Amino acid sequence: MTDETGMTDETGMTDETGMTDGASQAAGEPPDIDDRILASLEHAEAAEAAYRALLERAGEAAIEPRIEATRRAVELLGEPQRAFRVIHITGTNGKGSTARIIDTLLRAHGLRTGVLTSPHLERVNERIVIDGEPVSDEAFAQGYEDIAPFLDMVDAELAQQGQRRLTFFEAFTVLAFAVMADAPVDVAVLEVGMGGTWDSTNVADGDVAVITPIALDHTSRLGTTVEAIAGEKAGIIKPDAIVVSAAQSPEALAVLEARAAEVGARLLVDGRDFSLTEQSVAVGGQLITVKGLAAEYIDQLVPLMGAHQGRNAALALVAVEAFLGGGAQPMTAEVLADGFAAVTSPGRLDTIGAEPLVIADAAHNPHGAASLRTALGEYFGLERVTLVLGVLAGKDATGVLTELEPVIDEVVVTQSSSERALDADALAALAVAVLGADRVLVETDLETAVETARDAAADRGGAVVVTGSITLLGDVIGHAREAGWLLRPDARRQAATVQLDAPELEGTEFMDTALEGTDQEDER
């Protein structure tokens, strides 16, 4: 876990009366701009202090396979995780994107949402999203102040039992529940940190459990077979819940079916109970048709790249159908369109730069790398790329490289600022074994690595793909912002060259709408 800074909330925060904290103006008068700035700085400093206190705990690499410690903390707090309904998400890949799509669909229905995901790209506030916005510094700091005495109580109890105190992730999960309860939210969308059975988020009971594709990952913690990993992930399935699962291997599906039968849950599986029936590339994303639980939803525009994102969108749609009425009530076309239109998935096939094109993707295992490779051809028209690669220790870097090898001109191997980053020289040795020495460059300085890749791509009229870990992406996005070539969020979707599979859309209202706002001016 690396130390993060820059948590300032530039908008400032006010209390329920509209008066800024610490302001001296008379009641009824608008807050002075200087008071707003001071209050904002105070909140930022308090949030920074709270985050530093969390970072003093065992980091996210130090996983504790336990749940009772978190359960004890939320018990002392009065069970904040029971103040709202829950959609709980696990799986190997696609959890974060699926969570974000579920969130926008729920908000399109008028529900106030909370979302917990991990890790973050740049600011820790990104991990807790309230009604579509990262948690404010004020709420982050206040939430931590509220829970800190109870964390200390649990730490003391754990010490008496000879156990390590609450880890960063355990404490952060408690913080997220407290913030969401205080917001308050109607429904929380929770992404597990790892596995499911003993993950800290599993102290909450999901009305709907969502299972994205299960593959081998975190084998040192979850098991070395798909069946074992599926067994851990199936732990989020609670009695009487509805389970919405992506298509799974027979081994994984058998485990999910057994768990659902054991607790009396209703299991819905992609390809059996619902399906993505059509999918085609479109400007700024893709069109999908989904045979859902209550209706068929035809030609829905999803502003995300990659066939796997279409499958994530179908999974999210059905999860929301199941949540809102057990699958008996269809979504209206207007609500569905509004929900999909609001979807973003930072760091997932994210076009962060142009001239040359720079794509950031969070693929960190072979399954994710395979999806990335496919998308580069189908959605971006790219056959060869310059890769910037940095992975965390313990990940299957050889598997990632093997999947991407057919599209790699060369790879610039580097490492992120994370203490868990695999040494660049060690990663380069793995890259040479897969690609050969003539296609591998090593640059331990990340900024130099990125600019070297951009220069190489520009010389050959190609593109840069940055991948391997979220921490790498966060560092690269920060560098791109400082260097002045980071695209604005509203320009990112139009920056890539896409190949339309649906030429009949040209000249239609859909096409005209999709082409609006394609200004690609770099953020300065």
N, C-alpha and C positions, 0 to 999 in steps of 0.2 A: 504494500500500500504506500503510495507516495503522498507527500504533503501537497495539498492544493491551496492556492491562494486566489485572490481576485473575486471574493464573494460579495462584493458591493452591490446592493440593490439600488440602482440609479434612480428609481422613481420615488423613493422615500415611502414611508409608511405612516398611516394615521390611525388613531384609535376609533372606537365606535361612534364617537361624537363628531369626528372629523377634525379633531385637534391633534396636532403633532406632539409626540412625546417630548417633554422638556420645553415645550413652547411657552412663551410668556405673553402671547397675545390675549386680549380680552375675549371672553366667551362670545361666540357669534361672529367674530372677525376671521377672515381667511388666514391660514397660517402663513407666516413670513417665509420667503424662499430660503433665507439663511437658516431658519429653524428646521425646515424640511431637510436641508442638506446635513445639518448636524444630527438630526434624528436618524437619517439614513446611514451616516457614518457610524453612529452608535450601534445600530442594529447589525451592521456589517462586522464591526469589531466583536460584538457579542457572539455572532454566528461563527466567526473565525475561531474564537476561544472555545466554543462548544465543539467544533470540528477537531481542534487540536486535542481536546480532552478525549474524544472518541478514538483518535489516532494513537493515543497512548496505550490503548488496549491491544491485545493480540490481533494481528492483521488478518485479512481475509484468506491468506494462505494457511493460517493456523485453524483449520476447521475442527470444531468439536462435534463429534457425532452424538449429540444429545439434544433434547428438547425441553427437559424439565426445568433447566435454568431459565429459559425464556418464559416458560409457563408460570414459574414462580414470580417473575418480574411483573408480568401483566396481571397476575392475580392480585399483587399488592397495589397495583394501579387502578384496580376496579374493573378489569377486563375491557379495556378500550377497544379491542378487536371485535367485540360483540355489539358495538354501537352502530354498525352498518352491515349491509349484506356484502357477500364476498364472491368474486370470481377468481379462482386460484389456478395458476398456470405453471406447468412443468413440461419437461421434454429436453431434448439435447440441443436442438437449434430452432430458432424462430420464436422463442418465448417473448423477447422484448418487442419485436414487431407486432406479434399477435396481440400483446397487451395494449399497445398504442392504438391499434385498429379497434379493439373492443372499446377502449376509452372514448374514441371519437363517436362511435355508434351510440354508446350510452348517452353521451352528452347531447347528441342530436335528438334524443328522446326527451331531453329536458332534465336529465338526472345530474346531480352534482357528484363528481367522481373524485376518487383518490387513486393514484397509481404508484406502486412501489416496484422499481426495477433496479438492476445493478449489472455492471458497474456504471460509472458516469464517464462522459467524454472529457468535460472541462471543469465543471463546478459540481460539488457534491449535492447542491440543491436539486440538480436534475433527477436525482434518484427518487424524490418524493414530489409528485405532481398533483396539485389540487386544482380541479376544474380546468384542466388544460394548461396550467402554468406551473413552472418549478416553484417549490415552496419559497416564500419570501425569507429573507434573512431574519426578520422579526419573528416569524412563526417558528423558524428553525431554532433560534436562540431560546425563545420562550418555552418551546417544547422540551428542549434539553434541560433547561432550568427546572421544569416541572418534574421530570423523571429522574434527575440526578440522585436525589436522596434515596429513591427506591433501588436504583442500580447499586448504590453503595451498600444497601441492606442485603441485597442478593449476593454481592461480592463477598461480604462478611460471612454469610451462610455457606457459600461455596468453599471459602478458605477453611472453615471449621471442618468441612467434609474432605479436605485434602484435594479439592479440585481447583482448577484455574478459574479466575474470575471471568465474568461475561466478556466475550470477545467483541471485536468491533461490529461484526455483523449481527450478533445477538442484540447488542445494545442499540444498534441502528434500527433494527426491526421494531424494537419496543418504541423507539422515538417516532418511527413512521406511524405506528398505530395511534400513539398519543396525539400527534399532529392531525391525523385524519379525523379522530373522534372530536377534537376541539374545533375543526374547521366549520361545521361538521360536513361529512359527506354522506351521500345516500348509499353508495356502493364503492367498494375498494377492489381494484384489480391488482392482484399480487403475483409477482414473478418469484418463484423460489430461487434461493441462492445456489443451492446444489441439492440434487436428489429430490427429496420430498418427505419421506417418513420422519427423519429427524431434523429437517430444515426448520429454522426458527419461525418462518412464516406459517408453519403447519399448526401453530397454536390457534390459528383462525380456521373456521369451518366453512369451506366453500359451498355455496348453493350450487355452483357449477364448477366442475373441475375440467380444465382444458389440458390435453396431452398433445404436445407437438411431436414430430417424429423422434423416435428414440434410436440412438446409435451409440457406439462406443465413445466415451469421453469420461474424464475423471475416474479412470479405471482403478487408480490406487485407493480411491475413497468409496466408489459405488459398486465395484465388482468388475470382473474381467469378461463377463458374457452379457449379451443383450438381455437375457432373462434376468440376471441379477440386477442389472441397472433398471430394468422395467419394474422389478419388485420394489426398489427404493422409490421410484417415481410414483408408483401406484399408491403409495402411502397417503397422498393428498386426497384420495377418494374417500369421502365420508358417508355415513349412513344416509340413505334417501336422497343423495345428491344426483344430479344429472352429469354424466361424463361425456364430453365431446372430444373425440380423439381423431387425430390425423390418421392416414393410412399407416399401418405398422407392419413389421415383419410378423410372420406367424408366431414366432417365439414370444415377441413382445405382446402381441394381441392376446395370446393365451393367458399371460400373466394378468393383463388388465381385465379380461373377462372373469377370471377367478376372483379377483379382488372385488369387482362390482357385484358378483353373485354373493360373496361373503357378507357384504355390508348392505345389500339391498339397494344398490345404486342402479340407475338406468344408463346403459352404455350405448352411445351413438358413435358410429365409426364412418369415416370418410370412405366412400366407395360402396358402402352398404346401406347406410341410413340417410346419407346426403352425399352430394358430389359437386365437384367443379366440372361442369360439362363442356364449357367452351372457354378459350383463353386466347387472346391475340394482342400483339404489340400495338400500342397507340401512342400518339404524341404525349409525352410527359408521363407515360405509365403503361397501362394495359386495360383492356376490356375483358371482363369476366362474366360468365353466366353460371349461376349457382342454383342447383336444385336443393332447396333448403327443406326445413321440416314442415313449414306451413305454406310455402309458395315457391315458385321458380322466379329468380331474379335475373332478368335478361340484360346483357350488355351494360354492366355497371362499370363506370370508370374508376379505377384505383390508381392513384398517382404515385405508384411505386414500381421500380424496375425489378425484373427477375421473375421467372416462372414460379419460384418458391414463394414469392410474395403474393402471387395470386392464390396459392394454396393457403397461405397464412390468412388472407382476407376471407376466403371461404370458411375457414375454421372459425374465425372471429365472428363472422355473420351468424353462423349457426349457434355459436355460444351465446350470443345476445338473444337470438330467437328463444333458446332454451331458458335463459335467465328471465326474460320478460313474461313468459306465459307458458312455459313448458313446451314450447314449439307449436302451440296451437294458434297463435296470432301472427299473421304475416306483417312484415314491416311495410310501411308506405314508401312509394318511390321517392317522395320528397325527402323523407327522413334518411333513407339509405344514401341518397345522393349527397345530402349535406354531411353525413357522417364520413363517407369515403373521401369527400373533397377536402376534409380537414386533416387527413392522415399525413403524418410525416414519420420518417424513421431514420433519425440522424445516425450516420456511421454505417448504414446498410445500403450498399450500392449508391452512395451519396456523392454526387458530383460537386466537388468542393472547389475546383479550379478549371480554367479554360486557357487555351493557348499556351501550353498544351493542356489537353483534357486531363484532369486529375480526379480519379475515383477512389473513394475511401470505403472499405468494406470490412466488417468485423469478423470475417471468416477466421476461425482459430482452430479448426479441426478438419479432417478430410471431407466430412459430409458437407460442411459449409463451403469449403474450397471447391467442391464439385459444382455446387449451385452457382458460385461466383463465376467459374469458368464458362458454364453454359450461358449465363446472363451476358457476359462480355461479348459473345457472338450474337445472340438473339436480340438483345436490347440496345447494344451500343455499336454493333457492326464492327467489333474489334477482333482481329485475328491474332495480333501480336502486341505485346505490351512490355513496358519497362516496369518491373515490380520493385516496390520498396517493402521489405519484409522484416518484421521484428516479432518474436513470439515470447511467451512466458515459459519459464522452465517447467518441464513436465508435460508439455503439449507435444502432440505428434507432428513435429515440424516436417519430418520426412514425408509423412502422408499428405500434408498440405502441399508441399513442393511437387510431389508426384502427380497430384490432381491438376495442378496449375501448369506443369511442365509444357504441355502442348501449345500454350499461348504466350510463353515467356521468351522475349528476345534476350533479356538479361535481367538479373536481379541485383539490386543494391541492398546488401544485408546490413542491418543496423540494430539498435536496441533502444527501447523507450526508457523513460526516467524511472519506471517502476523498479523497486528492489527485487521483484520477481522476474525481471527480464532475463532471458537467456543471453549469455555473453555473445557478442556479435561474431567473434572468431569461432566459437563453438558452433554457432548456427551456420556460418560460412562453410565449415567442413561438411556439414550435412547437405548444404546446397550444392557443393562441388560433387558430392557423390551422386546426386540426382541429375544435375544439369551439365556437369563438366566445368573445368576451371575457367574456360574462355567465356562463360556466360555469367560469372559471379564476380561482383565487386564487393569490397568490405569497407564500410565507413562508419566508425563507431559514433561519430557526431551526427545526431539525427538531422539537424538542419542542413548540414553539408550533404548528407545522403539524399535528402529530398530534392535539393537543388541540382545535384548531380543527375538524378533521375529525370528531372524536368528538362535539363539541357539535352540529355540523350534522346528523350522522346521528341523534343522540338526539332532536333537535327534530322530525325528520320520521319517526321510527320506522324508520330504515334501518340500514345497515351501512357499515363502513369497510373498504376494501381497500387494503393497503399493498403496492406492487410497484415493480419497475424494476431492482433490483439486490440482490444478497446483502448488500452493505455497508449499504445502507439498512435492510434487515430487521434486521441485527444491531444497528444503532443504535436502531431502534424497540423491539426486544425489551428492550434494556438500559434504555431510558426507561420502558417499561411495568413492568418489575420495580421500578425506583426509585419510580415513581408509585403502585405498589400495586395495579395492575389486571391484571397478567399472570396468566393462568390457569395452574394447575398442569398439568404434562404429562398426568396421568391424567384431567384434566377436559376437555382440549381437544377430544377426539373427540366428546364429547356436547354441546358448547356450541352447535353449529350446528343450525339447523332443517333437517331433511332430509325429502324427500318420498319415501315408500316406493313403489317400483314393484311390490312383491310383497306385497300386503295379506294373502295367505294365510299369511304368516309370523307375523301377530299371534296372540299366545297360545301360540306354540310354544316349545319349549325354547330354540331359537336366539334368539328375541326376548327371552325372559326373561334369557338370559345377556348379550345385547347391552345391556340396560338396566341391568345392575348397575353400581354405582359411578358414577352420574351426578351426584354432588355437584359443583356448579359454583362453590363458594365461591372467591373470588379469593385468590391467594397474597398474603400480607402480609409 
